[in-house]
Amino acid sequence: MNTPHLVECVLAGLALNDEACEAYPELGELRLRARCGGAPVPLQWALCVADLPLARGLIRHTALALLSLLDGIDEGWKAGERDGCPLWHTLQRAPPWLLLPEEPDDAEPDIALLLERDESYHGDWQALIEALHRAGSREWQWAIQRCRAMQAYEARHQVNLGDLVQTQFSATGVQESTANGQESAIHKRPAAVREAHDMPRKLPADP
């Protein structure tokens, strides 16, 4: 796929979206111009022949916003090479309008561990690390290393990672606890996460 096809795909994402066209009527006019007459014409061609300044401004705004997001992502992944935390560097650099998932994306191991910390250990990394040690350091070594890396990141940058992905749960809102022998929250994450790292089915109960 070459550049004009890629540009057409980006334009289609805006001009063929009913909600966007309803909010910005000139996008609807662009779509109509591309579809009127006989055979449809490319949206980029319709953009050239129709004088739609508001549509052009919206597309330009969207392109600049996407470039800003991509710059932050590039910087985040480069910074992450030093400490192994590219996700968190990237999210710290993300624009405030970044669209987050409605539910935390626990298909990401770091997110799953962060949720485990907040849901089952009241935001305490050390308590989670100790539980993982009790479960067996060898099979949980990957998780222990990730917990320590995220713990160090929070200390170094003076940030709560839960703020970046909105995962915090109030102490009164936590319904699960390994203290009463219930299954740890991490085991309710997608099976692919457990299988990818050979997760055991249960964490030990807190003493």
N, C-alpha and C positions, 0 to 999 in steps of 0.2 A: 504494500500500500504506500503510495507516494504522498507528497505534501498536499496537493489539492484535495485528495481523498480524505486525508486527516483533517484538513480545514473544514471540509464539508461535514464530517462527523461532529466536529465541535459546534458548528452552526446549527446542525440538526438537533443537538441536545437542547438548545435554547428555542429555536423557531418551531420545533415540532412538539414542544411541551405545552399541553393545554393550559396548565396553571400559569405558566410564564406568559403565554399569549393573552390570557385574561387579565393579568396584572399589568402588562405592557402591550397595549393594542397594536403598536407599530410592529411588534414581532409577528403578530397575527397577519398584518398587512404584508410583511415579508414572506410569510408562508403562503399566503393567497397568491402573491405575485409569482412565486415559484411554481405554483400548481395551475395557474389560469391558462386558458387557451388549449392548445393541443397537448403535446408531450410536455411533462414537467421539465423545468430547467433547474440547474444547480442553484442552491441558495446563495452562493457567493456571486453568481451572475446576477441574480435578482437584487442582491445588495448593491451591485454596481449601477443597475439601470433604474432603480427606484430611489427617489430622494426621501430617505427615512432617517433624518438626523437623530431622532431619539433612539431608534433601533441601533444605529451605529454607536451612539454613546454608551448604550447598555452593553453591547458586545465588547467595546473597548474597556469599559469598567470591569467586566467579567474576566477579560484576558489579563489585565493588569493585576487583578486580585489573584488569579491563578499563578501568575509569575511570582508574586510576592510569597505565596504559599510554597511554591517550588524552591525558591531561594532559601526559605527557612528550613525546608526539608533537607536540602543539600548541606547546609551548615550543620544541622543536627546530626546527620549521619557521619559527617567528617569529624565532628567533636566526639561522637560516640566511639570512634576508633581508639581513643585514648583510654576510656574507662569501661567500654563494653555496654554502655547505656544509650544507644542511639535513639531509641524510642522516646526516652525522657528528655534528651536534649532537643529533639524535634518538637515535642509537644510544648516545651517551654518557649520555643521560638515561633510557634504557630500563631497566626493572627487570632484576635479575640472572636472572630466570627466563625471559626472552624466548627463544622457540623460534626458533633459527636454522635455515636450510636445511641439509640434510645435506651438500650441496656448495655452495660459494660461489655466490651468485646473480649470475653474470657477464652476465646480461641487462642489469644496471645498468652504464652506462659507467664510473662511478667504481670499481665493484668490478672490472671487467675491467682497468682501468688499474692498480689496486692489485695484482692478481694478476700482471700483466705485470712490475711492479716487483719483486715478490718472487720470481717464478719465473725471470725472465730477467736481472735486474739486481741480484740479491742484496740487495734492499731499498733500493737507491740511486735516489732520485728524479732526481738530477742526471744520472745515466747514461742513464736513460730519456728525459729531456728532450732531451739531446744527440742521442740516436738519432732522436728524432722530428724534430729540426731537420735532421738529415742526410737524412731521408726527404722533406723538403719542408715548409717552415713553413706555406705556405698551406693545403694539404690536411689538415695535421695540427694546425692552429692551435687547434681546439677541444680536442684532447687535451693540447696543451702548456699551455693555460690551466687545464684541470682538474688536471693534475699540479702546477702551481705553486700552485693554490688548496689542494690537499690537503697539499702540502709546508709551506705557511704555516700551515695548521691544526695540523699535528703540532707545529710549532715553538712556536706560540702556546699550545697546550694541553698540551704536554709529553706526548704520547700517540703510540703507534704504532697507526695505523689498522688494521693487520692484527690487533691484539689484539681489536678490536671485532667482527670478522667471522671470526676464526680462519683467516687466509689464509697465515700465514707458512710458509715452507719452509726447512728447514735447508740450509746451503750444500752439504752432502754429498748431500742428497736432490734437488737440482735436476738434472733429467735433460736439460733443454733449455737451449741457450745460443745467442745470436745470434753468439757469438764463433766458433763452428765452422761457421757458414753455415746452420744449421738454421732452419726457419721459426719466427718468434717466437711465443711462447705466445698472444699476443692474437689471432692469426689462427685459433686453434682455438676461440674463443668463438663463441656463436651468430651466424649470418649476419645476423640482424636488427640486431645491434649495429654490425657493420661497415657494413651498408647504410645505417643511419640517419645515419651520419656520413661516408659515402663513404670508408671506410678503404681504403687500398691493401693489396694482398695480403701484402706483406712489409716488415719493417723492415730497414734496412741492417745488415750484419754489423758488429760492433765492430771497430775497427782493431787 
